[in-house]
Amino acid sequence: MKITSETRYVSEDSLVSHPSHYKSEDDIECIDAIRAMLGHDGFIAFCRGSTFKYVWRLLGKNDPVQNAQKAQQFLSFAIAELEKQKK
């Protein structure tokens, strides 16, 4: 399993795009490890579930804008993965 950094980020907010607690000591982003582990279809499913989770809790937990940005981020991950399939 090869882990590459192909991640597209939609926000400059580090809590949305690059939370330090989701990066390994080897500078690997958790999202990239998840992509490598799950493969194309599994990664799309993961992104769909994560998008739904953040939309579901949009007004109920923490900052609603940040929840919307996180949902947007996971949707962006899914779009990027789907675009790779077109090539």
N, C-alpha and C positions, 0 to 999 in steps of 0.2 A: 504494500500500500504506500503510495507516494503522496505526500502532503505538499501541496503548492498553494501559494497565496494568490488567488484569483479574485479576491473579495472586492466587491464594489460597495462603497459606502455612500449613503445619502445625506448624512448629517455631520456637521463639524463638532457636535456635542460628543465628547469622549465617552460619556456614560451611555450613549446610543451606539456610536460607531466603533470605538476602541476601548471598551472597559478593561482596565489593567488586570482585573481578576479573571479575565478570559484569555490570557496570554501565558504561554508556558515560559519556563526559564530559557528555553531554546528559541524564543521569539516566534513560536507557532501560535497562530490564532485558533481558538477553539472551533470557530465556524469552519475553518479549513480542515481540521481534523475530523469534524463531523461529516463534511462533504466526502472526504476520502474513505471514511468508514462505511457510510451508508450507500454510496454510489448514487447515480443520477436519480432514479425513481424514489429512493429512500430520502434523498436530500430534498427533493421537491415536496414530499409529504411532510417532512420535518418543518420546512419553511411555511407551508400552508397552515400547519397546526400552530406554529409560533405566531404567525400573523393573526390568526383567529383569537389566540389567547390575549394578545395585546389590545385588539379591538373590543373583546368581551369585557375587559377590565378598564377600558378607556377612562371612564369617569369615576371608577371606584377605588383606585389605588394610586397613590403618589401623584405625580404631575400628569394631567390629561394630555398635554402637548407632548411630553416625553413618551407616553404610551403610544400616541399616534405616530410619533417618529420611529419608535421601535417596530411597530406594525409595518410601516412603510419600508423600513430597513430589511425586514424578512421578506417582504414582497419583492424588493429589489434583488435580493439573493436568488429568489425563485426565478425571476425574469432573466437574470444573467445565466442561470443554469439552463433554462429553456432555450435561450438564444444560442448557446453552445451546440445544442442538438441540431439547429438549423444549418450550421456550417458543414 
